[in-house]
Amino acid sequence: MPFVTLDRLRSKPARLRGTLKETSRFRLAEKDPLEVSLFISHSHHDKPLVNDVAEYLASFGVKVYLDWLDKDMPATTGRETAERLRAKIKSNEKFLLAASEHALDSVWVPWELGYADGIKSERTNMIATLPITAVDTEKWAGNEYVGLYPRIRVENDQDIVCEPGSTTGIPLGDWLRLGAGGYSLLIALAKT
């Protein structure tokens, strides 16, 4: 089971469900400088699915940002939306592309990924993709540029983050909490 399937996301233990509503994992306020925060780029067509992803990621102790929960986001999209998204991408340490079919067809998602790449690419561990497939598969076809980034995959029933083209990596929880230096060291160790 190389990539995360819809069934895997929906079958996470019930104790993880409702994490965003029942705790303070989602906050727009200033965060503790030692906490890791994560911007999830996604299609609004996938809200229920992305909510499952956000709840799962929040269970690792990171703060998750979802634009539709941001009360300061404009009601209609426009320049102010882009400015707000840029500010949120910049202020969240990590960036995750929830790469569903809808997301890859979106107008906003490639723009968000491009902006994140421009400001975070020097620290390669700050961006990852989560290919979400309907069925168990070894293959995932996305827009070619998405292949530049580490991917979350499943190995031995554990979610791991792998560099492009690799099947070995580090546990997702470690990736979520690590800065640039620690990530590079763990990837090197995982390859040995």
N, C-alpha and C positions, 0 to 999 in steps of 0.2 A: 504494500500500500504506500506508494511513494508520495502522493500528494494528499492533501487534506480533502476529504469528501464531505458533501453536505450531511450525510448520515453521521459521520464522525463528529462534526460540530454539534449536531442536534442531540447526540447521545452522551455528551459530557455529563458528569454526575449532577444530579438535581441540586446539590448544595451550591453549585456554581451559578445556577440560574438566578436572575434578579440581582446580581452583584452590583450593577450600576445604580439600581434604584435604592438598594438597602444600605449601601455604604457610601463613603465619600470618595470613591475611586474616580469619579468623574467630577472635576472641578474646573471652573474657568478662572478662579482666583489664583493669586500667586501660589506657586507650589514650593515646597521645601526644596532647597537647592540640592539635597541629597537624593530626592525622589527622581525617578526616570519618568518622563512623560512621552506619550506616543500619539501621533496624528494618524488616523486611519483614513486613507483615501479610498473612496468607494463610489458605487452608483446608488442613488436614492431608490432605484428599483429593487435593491437588495436589502432594504432596511431590516427586515426580520433576521435575515442571515447575518448581516453585519452586526446587529445587536448581539447575536450568539458569539460572534468572533470577539467583540468588545468585552463581553462578560468573561469569556475564557481568558483573554489577555489580562484583564484587570485582576483575575485570580492570582496572577504572579506578583501582584503588588505594584504594578505600574499605573500611572494615571493615564486614562484614555480620553482622547478628544474626538468627538463626533460632531460635525457641523450642524446637524439637524437638532441637536440638544442645546445649541448655543443661542440663547435668547437675544443676543446682540446681532445675530446674522440677519441681514435684510430679508424681508418677505419675498421680494422678487430679485432675481439675479441681475447683476450689473457690475459696474466698476467697484462699488462699495463692497460687493461680495468678494471680488478678486482681492481687494486690499485686505479684507478681514481674513481670508484664507491664507494670504501671504504671511500676515502677522502670526497666525496660528501655526503654520508650517515652521516658521522660523523659531517660535518660542517653545515648541515641543522638540525635545532632544532627538527622538526617533521618528521615523516615517515608515508606515507600512501600507503597501498597496494590497487591498483585498481584491485580488485579480479574478473576478468572475467574468462571465461573458458580457454582462451588462457594463461592468466597469471598463473593460477594454474597448467597448463601443461608445463610451461616454465622451462628451466634449470636454468636461472639466478635469477628469482623471489624468489624461496625458499632460495637461497643463500643470496640474499639481505635482506630478512626478517630475516633470522637467524643472519646475521651480525648486523642488527639494533637492534634485541632483545638483543644481547650480550652487546651492548654499551648503550642502552637506557632503558633496562627493569627495572632498579631501579626506573625510573621515568615513571610509568605506563601510563601516559597520553601522551606520546610522540609518540606512535604507534597506528594506527587505521586501520581498513579495510573498504573498500567500496565495498560490494558485489554488482555486477552489473548483473542484470538478464534481460532476454529478455521479460519476462511477469511478471505481478503483482503476487506476491507469498508471502506466509507466511513462506515458506521453502526455504532454500538455502543450498545446499550441497557443501562444499568445503573440502579441505584437513583438517584433524582433527586439526592440529596445528594452523590453522588460527582462530579457535574458542577461542584461548587464549586471543585475543585482542578485544578491544572495536570495535563496528561496527557502521557505519553510516546507519541509517534507516530513514524512513519517517513516521511521525505521525502528523495527522491533517495538512497535506500539508506542514509540516516544516521538514527540514533535521536536525536530531539530532544524537548525539553520545551516544551510550548506552554501558554499561558494558556487557560482555558476559552473555546471559541468561535473560537479562532485557529488558523491552519494554519502560522504562522511561530513560531519559537522559538529556543532556544539548544541547542547540542549537549548530549547527556545527560552526557557527562564533565564539562562545565563546570558544569552544574546540581549534579552530585554534589559538586563541590569548592568551590562558591561560598557565601559568606555572603549575608545579606540585601541589603546595599548593592550588591555586585557583580552579583547576579542582576537587580535592578531596572534597573541600567544596561545590561546585556546585552539584556534584553527590549526596552528603549527603542531600542537600536541595531538590533535585529533588525526592528523595525517601520519603520525608515527606509529 
